[in-house]
Amino acid sequence: MPGRRLYLFLHWIPAIIGIAVIIVESTALMSAQNTSQWLLPLWIKLFGPITPERWAVVHHWIRKTGHFVGYGLVSLAFFEGWRATFSARTRNRAWVFAVVGPLALVSTLLLASWDEWHQSFLPGRTGKISDVGIDFSGAIVAHLVLLLALVIVWRVRAARLKASRRPVSSQV
């Protein structure tokens, strides 16, 4: 039993780290004003000068892309945690994906909703339902990419297995 608990703990570590990152990012430390203070000099160093008006647009898209990608990655971490939790129950990959995928998405939606609710109480932060939509969209896209990758892997494995089971014809 302790081995199973350690296995589960290790597979939930990415989700725990993801939640911790979101908790830190949900503070006033990561408000738009504060992130602009260090992102703008980095942008200028990499890409050159930018007008304040243009920077406002670029900064907005950097932050929204962060929402999309970050919550996509957190959702995949939730997927791994739930996959490990349910993997002992069945070897049926389709069943695991059908159960674990929605669990990971719901977990992500709950975390995104909590994050925006929490931000609504902080000075300099705003809680927006549109950010929950961006977060959830990132999670859905991440799961679609994961599903595509898994289908490709499963098909390649099935083809290799089929090829290895063919009788080798004797050469004359």
BANU-218600 format. One record per residue: x, y, z of N, C-alpha, C in turn; chain; residue in three letters. Coordinates in steps of 0.05 Angstrom, whole numbers, plus 5000, padded with zeros to 4 digits. Layout:
# BANU-218600
  n_xx  n_yy  n_zz  ca_xx  ca_yy  ca_zz  c_xx  c_yy  c_zz  domar  rovo
     X     Y     Z      X      Y      Z     X     Y     Z      A   ALA
...
***
This chain:
# BANU-218600
  n_xx  n_yy  n_zz  ca_xx  ca_yy  ca_zz  c_xx  c_yy  c_zz  domar  rovo
  5016  4976  5000   5000   5000   5000  5017  5025  5000      A   MET
  5039  5027  5016   5055   5051   5015  5067  5056  4987      A   PRO
  5073  5035  4972   5083   5038   4945  5062  5052  4927      A   GLY
  5038  5045  4930   5016   5057   4914  5013  5086  4921      A   ARG
  5014  5093  4947   5012   5121   4955  5035  5138  4944      A   ARG
  5059  5127  4945   5082   5141   4934  5078  5145  4904      A   LEU
  5069  5124  4890   5064   5126   4861  5044  5149  4855      A   TYR
  5022  5149  4870   5002   5170   4866  5013  5198  4872      A   LEU
  5027  5200  4895   5039   5226   4902  5057  5236  4880      A   PHE
  5075  5219  4870   5094   5227   4849  5079  5236  4824      A   LEU
  5057  5223  4817   5042   5230   4793  5025  5255  4797      A   HIS
  5020  5263  4821   5005   5287   4827  5023  5311  4831      A   TRP
  5049  5307  4833   5068   5330   4837  5065  5351  4815      A   ILE
  5063  5344  4789   5061   5366   4769  5036  5383  4774      A   PRO
  5013  5370  4781   4989   5386   4787  4993  5404  4811      A   ALA
  5006  5393  4831   5011   5409   4856  5028  5433  4849      A   ILE
  5049  5429  4833   5066   5451   4825  5050  5471  4808      A   ILE
  5034  5461  4790   5017   5479   4774  4999  5496  4791      A   GLY
  4986  5484  4810   4968   5499   4828  4984  5520  4844      A   ILE
  5008  5512  4853   5025   5531   4868  5033  5555  4851      A   ALA
  5039  5550  4826   5046   5572   4807  5022  5590  4803      A   VAL
  4999  5579  4800   4975   5595   4796  4969  5611  4821      A   ILE
  4972  5600  4844   4968   5614   4869  4986  5639  4870      A   ILE
  5012  5635  4863   5031   5658   4863  5023  5678  4842      A   VAL
  5015  5668  4818   5008   5687   4797  4981  5701  4802      A   GLU
  4966  5691  4821   4940   5703   4828  4943  5726  4847      A   SER
  4967  5732  4856   4971   5754   4875  4975  5780  4860      A   THR
  4976  5802  4876   4982   5828   4865  5009  5830  4852      A   ALA
  5027  5812  4860   5054   5811   4849  5053  5808  4819      A   LEU
  5034  5793  4809   5032   5788   4780  5010  5804  4767      A   MET
  5003  5827  4777   4983   5844   4765  4995  5855  4738      A   SER
  4978  5865  4721   4987   5876   4695  5008  5897  4699      A   ALA
  5004  5914  4718   5023   5936   4723  5051  5925  4731      A   GLN
  5051  5905  4749   5076   5894   4758  5090  5877  4736      A   ASN
  5075  5862  4721   5088   5846   4700  5099  5863  4678      A   THR
  5086  5886  4673   5095   5904   4653  5123  5916  4660      A   SER
  5128  5919  4686   5153   5930   4695  5177  5913  4687      A   GLN
  5174  5887  4686   5197   5870   4678  5194  5859  4650      A   TRP
  5169  5857  4640   5166   5847   4612  5174  5868  4591      A   LEU
  5168  5894  4597   5174   5915   4577  5205  5917  4572      A   LEU
  5221  5918  4593   5250   5919   4588  5260  5894  4573      A   PRO
  5249  5871  4579   5256   5846   4565  5248  5848  4535      A   LEU
  5224  5858  4530   5214   5862   4503  5233  5880  4488      A   TRP
  5239  5903  4500   5257   5923   4487  5284  5911  4481      A   ILE
  5295  5895  4499   5321   5883   4495  5320  5863  4472      A   LYS
  5298  5848  4470   5296   5827   4449  5287  5839  4422      A   LEU
  5268  5858  4422   5255   5866   4397  5258  5896  4391      A   PHE
  5270  5911  4409   5273   5940   4404  5251  5957  4416      A   GLY
  5253  5983  4413   5233   6001   4425  5205  5996  4415      A   PRO
  5186  6004  4432   5157   6000   4426  5142  6024  4438      A   ILE
  5122  6034  4424   5106   6056   4435  5089  6046  4458      A   THR
  5082  6064  4477   5065   6055   4499  5038  6044  4490      A   PRO
  5027  6055  4469   5001   6045   4459  5004  6017  4449      A   GLU
  5025  6013  4433   5030   5986   4422  5037  5966  4444      A   ARG
  5053  5976  4464   5060   5958   4486  5035  5949  4501      A   TRP
  5016  5966  4505   4991   5958   4519  4978  5935  4505      A   ALA
  4978  5935  4478   4966   5913   4463  4983  5888  4465      A   VAL
  5009  5891  4462   5027   5867   4463  5026  5855  4491      A   VAL
  5027  5872  4511   5027   5862   4539  5001  5847  4544      A   HIS
  4979  5857  4535   4953   5844   4538  4954  5816  4526      A   HIS
  4964  5813  4502   4965   5787   4488  4985  5768  4501      A   TRP
  5007  5779  4512   5026   5762   4526  5012  5750  4551      A   ILE
  4998  5766  4565   4984   5757   4590  4962  5737  4583      A   ARG
  4947  5742  4562   4925   5723   4555  4937  5697  4544      A   LYS
  4959  5699  4529   4972   5674   4520  4983  5658  4544      A   THR
  4992  5672  4564   5001   5659   4589  4978  5644  4602      A   GLY
  4954  5656  4602   4931   5643   4613  4926  5617  4597      A   HIS
  4925  5619  4571   4918   5597   4553  4938  5574  4556      A   PHE
  4963  5580  4554   4984   5559   4556  4987  5548  4584      A   VAL
  4987  5566  4604   4990   5558   4631  4968  5539  4640      A   GLY
  4943  5546  4635   4922   5528   4643  4920  5503  4626      A   TYR
  4930  5504  4601   4932   5480   4585  4951  5460  4598      A   GLY
  4974  5470  4607   4994   5453   4620  4984  5443  4647      A   LEU
  4970  5460  4662   4959   5451   4688  4938  5429  4684      A   VAL
  4923  5432  4663   4902   5412   4657  4915  5385  4650      A   SER
  4937  5386  4635   4952   5361   4629  4963  5349  4654      A   LEU
  4972  5366  4673   4982   5356   4699  4959  5343  4714      A   ALA
  4936  5355  4714   4912   5342   4726  4906  5316  4713      A   PHE
  4908  5315  4686   4903   5291   4672  4922  5269  4682      A   PHE
  4947  5275  4685   4967   5255   4694  4960  5245  4722      A   GLU
  4953  5263  4740   4945   5255   4767  4921  5237  4767      A   GLY
  4901  5245  4752   4876   5228   4751  4882  5202  4737      A   TRP
  4899  5203  4716   4905   5178   4702  4919  5158  4721      A   ARG
  4938  5168  4736   4951   5150   4755  4932  5140  4776      A   ALA
  4913  5156  4785   4893   5148   4805  4875  5126  4795      A   THR
  4867  5128  4769   4849   5108   4758  4862  5085  4743      A   PHE
  4889  5087  4739   4902   5067   4722  4901  5039  4734      A   SER
  4900  5036  4760   4899   5010   4772  4872  4996  4768      A   ALA
  4852  5012  4761   4825   5000   4759  4820  4987  4732      A   ARG
  4834  4996  4711   4830   4984   4685  4854  4988  4667      A   THR
  4856  4972  4647   4877   4976   4627  4865  4987  4601      A   ARG
  4839  4991  4601   4825   5001   4577  4832  5031  4573      A   ASN
  4849  5036  4553   4858   5064   4549  4835  5082  4542      A   ARG
  4817  5073  4526   4794   5091   4518  4778  5098  4542      A   ALA
  4773  5079  4560   4757   5084   4584  4772  5104  4602      A   TRP
  4798  5100  4605   4813   5118   4622  4812  5146  4611      A   VAL
  4816  5149  4585   4815   5176   4573  4787  5188  4576      A   PHE
  4766  5172  4572   4739   5182   4574  4731  5191  4602      A   ALA
  4743  5179  4622   4738   5187   4650  4757  5209  4659      A   VAL
  4782  5205  4654   4803   5222   4664  4803  5249  4650      A   VAL
  4799  5249  4624   4798   5275   4609  4778  5294  4621      A   GLY
  4753  5287  4623   4733   5305   4635  4740  5312  4664      A   PRO
  4750  5294  4680   4758   5301   4707  4780  5322  4707      A   LEU
  4799  5320  4690   4821   5340   4688  4809  5367  4679      A   ALA
  4791  5366  4660   4779   5391   4650  4762  5405  4672      A   LEU
  4747  5389  4687   4731   5400   4708  4749  5411  4730      A   VAL
  4770  5397  4737   4790   5407   4756  4802  5433  4748      A   SER
  4808  5435  4722   4819   5460   4711  4799  5483  4712      A   THR
  4774  5477  4705   4753   5497   4706  4749  5507  4734      A   LEU
  4749  5489  4753   4746   5497   4781  4769  5514  4791      A   LEU
  4793  5507  4784   4817   5523   4791  4816  5550  4778      A   LEU
  4809  5551  4753   4807   5577   4738  4786  5595  4751      A   ALA
  4763  5583  4757   4742   5598   4770  4750  5609  4797      A   SER
  4763  5592  4813   4773   5601   4839  4793  5623  4836      A   TRP
  4811  5620  4817   4832   5640   4812  4820  5668  4806      A   ASP
  4800  5669  4788   4788   5694   4781  4771  5705  4804      A   GLU
  4758  5688  4819   4743   5697   4843  4762  5709  4863      A   TRP
  4784  5696  4868   4804   5705   4887  4815  5733  4878      A   HIS
  4821  5735  4853   4832   5761   4842  4812  5784  4845      A   GLN
  4787  5778  4846   4767   5799   4848  4768  5814  4875      A   SER
  4781  5801  4894   4784   5814   4920  4810  5829  4924      A   PHE
  4828  5827  4905   4855   5838   4908  4857  5866  4895      A   LEU
  4870  5885  4908   4874   5911   4895  4893  5908  4871      A   PRO
  4886  5921  4849   4902   5919   4825  4897  5895  4808      A   GLY
  4879  5878  4817   4872   5853   4802  4842  5854  4796      A   ARG
  4834  5841  4775   4806   5839   4768  4800  5810  4762      A   THR
  4777  5801  4770   4768   5774   4764  4749  5776  4740      A   GLY
  4757  5763  4718   4741   5764   4693  4732  5736  4685      A   LYS
  4707  5734  4679   4696   5708   4669  4709  5702  4641      A   ILE
  4717  5722  4626   4730   5717   4601  4757  5703  4604      A   SER
  4770  5709  4626   4796   5696   4632  4791  5666  4638      A   ASP
  4769  5660  4651   4762   5632   4656  4757  5618  4629      A   VAL
  4744  5632  4610   4740   5621   4584  4766  5616  4569      A   GLY
  4785  5635  4572   4811   5631   4559  4826  5608  4572      A   ILE
  4825  5606  4598   4838   5584   4613  4827  5557  4604      A   ASP
  4800  5556  4603   4787   5531   4596  4792  5523  4567      A   PHE
  4793  5543  4550   4800   5538   4522  4828  5527  4519      A   SER
  4847  5537  4534   4874   5526   4534  4874  5497  4543      A   GLY
  4858  5491  4563   4856   5464   4573  4845  5445  4551      A   ALA
  4824  5454  4538   4811   5438   4517  4831  5433  4494      A   ILE
  4845  5454  4485   4864   5450   4464  4887  5432  4472      A   VAL
  4896  5434  4496   4917   5417   4506  4908  5388  4506      A   ALA
  4883  5383  4514   4873   5356   4514  4869  5345  4486      A   HIS
  4861  5362  4467   4858   5353   4439  4886  5346  4428      A   LEU
  4906  5361  4434   4933   5355   4425  4942  5329  4438      A   VAL
  4937  5325  4464   4944   5300   4478  4929  5277  4465      A   LEU
  4904  5280  4460   4888   5258   4447  4900  5251  4420      A   LEU
  4907  5271  4404   4919   5266   4378  4945  5251  4381      A   LEU
  4962  5260  4399   4988   5246   4404  4983  5217  4413      A   ALA
  4964  5213  4431   4959   5186   4441  4948  5168  4419      A   LEU
  4930  5178  4402   4920   5162   4380  4942  5154  4361      A   VAL
  4960  5172  4355   4983   5166   4338  5000  5144  4350      A   ILE
  5006  5147  4376   5023   5127   4390  5009  5100  4390      A   VAL
  4983  5100  4397   4968   5075   4398  4967  5061  4370      A   TRP
  4964  5077  4349   4963   5065   4322  4991  5054  4314      A   ARG
  5012  5068  4321   5039   5058   4314  5044  5033  4330      A   VAL
  5037  5032  4355   5041   5008   4371  5025  4984  4360      A   ARG
  5000  4990  4353   4983   4968   4342  4995  4958  4315      A   ALA
  5005  4976  4299   5017   4967   4273  5042  4951  4278      A   ALA
  5058  4959  4297   5083   4943   4304  5075  4916  4315      A   ARG
  5055  4915  4332   5047   4890   4343  5036  4871  4322      A   LEU
  5021  4883  4304   5010   4867   4282  5032  4856  4264      A   LYS
  5052  4873  4258   5074   4865   4241  5091  4844  4255      A   ALA
  5094  4845  4281   5110   4825   4295  5096  4798  4297      A   SER
  5070  4798  4294   5055   4772   4296  5052  4759  4269      A   ARG
  5060  4772  4247   5058   4759   4221  5079  4737  4219      A   ARG
  5071  4715  4208   5092   4694   4204  5112  4703  4183      A   PRO
  5137  4696  4189   5158   4703   4170  5159  4682  4149      A   VAL
  5156  4690  4124   5156   4670   4103  5184  4661  4098      A   SER
  5187  4635  4093   5214   4625   4089  5224  4633  4061      A   SER
  5249  4640  4061   5261   4649   4035  5270  4624  4020      A   GLN
  5265  4624  3994   5273   4601   3978  5298  4606  3963      A   VAL
***
